[in-house]
Each structure stands twice: as structure tokens, then as C-alpha cells.
Amino acid sequence: MCDSVPVNEDWEKRVDAAWASFDEYPEERAAEFRAVIDALAAELPDGSPLGAFERACAWDSTGHSDKAAPLYREALAHGLSGYKGRRAKIQLSSSLRNIGQAEEGVKLLTPELDGPSDELDDAVRATLALCLSSLGRDREGLSLVLGALAPHLPRYQRSMANYARALVDPEG
């Protein structure tokens, strides 16, 4: 459920079911999948951040970052927050990178490094690393990825975390 807008539980279940069926839509039927999401979004009030978010996800998932980015922006501008708001920032940053606007993606995601921690932390770091790499800032990106990976390793967590820091701060 979206933290910023109350939504009917039945609607959420139908959206989840639509996304669960995504793999049943090969590339040549992508427009059909987007139509399913559009119909669900149309059930929401005008200006709903959830409608814009779901439509953005559908465009993005069918290979159209250029059409997704404005919809992610709309969702965030209309108050999408919480978990889905964070997802929107991650996905918008990825879309921006795909359309040659990686610097904007870096600006959008960098504050998320200091935000409340959740299961999306590694996705934030991975997407930010890709944006940084697109800007030729590979050491910073690698540092983020190693830092995200380190806690998941069965051994060498401390060493990898130290190597990650040393990539961006050789003195520290």
C-alpha cells in the first residue's frame, strides 16, 4: 500500500495480479500489458500518484524509459512517498540513466544513502553505481557496490568494506 494515498485493498490485489502476469506478455504484446495497467490506473482519482507510478512502471518494464520518466516525476510531485516513493526514485534514476540524464539520477538517489534504511538500500546503491559509471565515476560506483555486497558475504565483510572506502578515500 502507498504511504501517501489510501487505496482499496482489492485494487492493490488486482495490480499485484497484473504484475504477476507480466511474463505472459511477450514483447510484441507489451501494449496489451500497458493497457491492463492503464485501466487499473484509470480507476483512481485524477492526479493519483499511484496511477502515475504504475503507468511509469509499465512503460519502464516494456523498454520505454523515455515515457516512464515523466510519469515517475508526476507520481513523486503528487506526493508518492514511503516504500513506493523510494521505488519511484530508484526506477526514475535508472530511466534517467537510460535516456542520457545520469547526473540527474545521481542527484535524485544520493540523498537516499542517508535516508531510512529498508530492503531497497542495495537497489539504491546499485542504481546509483550505474549512474555514476555512466558519468565516468567508476571508482565511486564500485565503492558503492562493494559496500552493498560486503554485509552479504560469509567472510571478508570488514576487508571488503574497507576496500570500498579506500576506493573513494585513499587516505581514510
Residue pairs with C-beta under 8 A, 6 or more apart in sequence:
1 7
1 9
1 12
2 49
2 50
2 53
2 80
2 81
2 82
2 84
2 85
3 81
3 82
3 83
3 84
3 85
4 49
4 79
4 80
4 81
4 82
4 85
5 48
5 49
5 50
5 79
5 80
7 44
7 50
11 40
11 43
11 44
14 40
15 37
15 40
15 54
18 33
18 36
18 37
18 40
19 57
21 33
21 36
22 33
22 61
25 32
25 33
27 62
27 63
30 62
30 63
31 62
33 58
33 61
33 62
34 55
34 58
34 59
34 62
37 54
37 55
37 57
37 58
38 55
38 58
40 51
40 54
41 48
41 50
41 51
41 52
41 54
41 55
42 51
44 50
44 51
47 78
48 78
49 74
49 75
49 76
49 78
49 79
49 80
50 75
50 80
50 84
52 71
52 72
52 74
52 75
52 78
52 80
53 71
53 72
53 75
53 80
53 84
53 87
53 88
55 71
56 68
56 69
56 71
56 72
56 74
56 75
56 88
56 91
56 92
56 95
57 68
57 91
59 65
59 67
59 68
59 71
60 68
60 72
60 91
60 94
60 95
65 94
65 95
65 96
65 98
65 99
66 95
66 99
68 91
68 92
68 95
69 92
69 95
69 96
69 99
69 101
72 88
72 89
72 91
72 92
72 95
73 92
75 85
75 88
76 85
76 88
76 89
76 92
80 88
83 118
83 120
86 112
86 115
86 118
86 120
86 124
87 120
89 108
89 109
89 112
89 124
90 109
90 112
90 120
90 123
90 124
90 127
92 105
92 108
93 104
93 105
93 106
93 108
93 109
93 127
93 128
93 131
94 105
94 127
94 130
94 131
96 102
96 104
96 105
96 108
96 131
97 105
97 127
97 130
97 131
97 134
102 130
102 131
102 132
102 134
102 135
103 131
103 135
105 127
105 128
105 131
106 128
106 131
106 132
106 135
109 124
109 127
109 128
109 131
110 128
112 124
112 128
113 124
113 125
113 128
121 148
122 148
125 144
125 145
125 147
125 148
126 144
126 145
126 148
128 141
128 144
129 140
129 141
129 142
129 144
129 145
130 141
131 141
132 138
132 140
132 141
132 144
133 141
139 167
139 168
140 167
140 168
142 164
142 167
143 164
143 165
143 167
143 168
144 164
146 160
146 161
146 163
146 164
146 167
147 160
147 161
147 164
147 165
149 160
150 156
150 157
150 158
150 160
150 161
150 164
151 157
151 161
153 160
165 172
166 172
